Amino acid sequence: LIPPPPPLVCRGGRGGACGMGDDEKSESSKQPAPPCAGQGQLVLREERSFLMGCGRELCLKIAGATSGGTYGCRATGQVVWETSLALGRVLEHHPSFGEAFFCGRRVVELGAGCSAVPGQVAAVLGAAEVVVTDLPEELPGLQATITENWPAEARTTISAEVLDWTACSDAEIRRLASADVILSADGLFEETWELLKALCLRLVEKNPQLVLVMANTNRKAVHRFKRHVAHALQCESVQHNSLSPLSDVVWIVTPAS
């Protein structure tokens, strides 16, 4: 039997801790972001820890530059999203994944935000190389999380880089296609499903062995994506007891046979 999901522990600014399950939100996560304090200043808003079933605890630094970026002062990359946590649990506990799946593989996470939970879980499970990516304004918080969890000697395994997956250059496509696994949590929205479709088709054209593992909450966008890639890609649904009602669309995308 697959073990139940581990709790998410929220650590507030004073060092307090509170258990947090899939359906429970911490009070600190409901509070609005502080006002912008200055151009480019890195602000640590709070810390959380993601406890893996193997006992490894990942510190998630919810931080970012206060210059705002694409979505204002509290950018989407400066929030720990439930879908990212759900995907991390699936990657560890579902029989389709785990150490046997990741060992020795090269992994890239798209839109990792400040937490990069799926990418970090892949690194713990034995991936040979993990690159977690996001927009330039999200990189300071993302790098802070990586630095906290991975000592310098381990950063040859996991690193953070800037990448806008919605507008990849040919060179970026070639590099992404050299990976074995692409991870994405909540990359599909009404505004982005066509962009992700185009990216996936370009990637598997260059690397037919590439596996894309995605978790998303926007069912309408997921349906459209699947329908428009059916001629070239096979989408295999995955179910797991760690998935909340809002985060239960996880699937593996591979080239159609």
Secondary structure, DSSP 8 states (H G I E B T S, - for coil): -------EEEE-TTS-EEEE-TT---HHHHS------STT-EEEEEEEEEE-TTS-EEEEEEEEETT--TTSSS-GGGS--HHHHHHHHHHHHSTTSHHHHHTT-EEEEES-TTT-HHHHHHHHTT-SEEEEEE-GGGHHHHHHHHHHHS-GGGTTTEEEEE--GGG--HHHHHHHHTSSEEEEES---TTTHHHHHHHHHHHHHH-TT-EEEEEES-HHHHHHHHHHHTTTEEEEEE--TT--TTS-EEEEEEE--
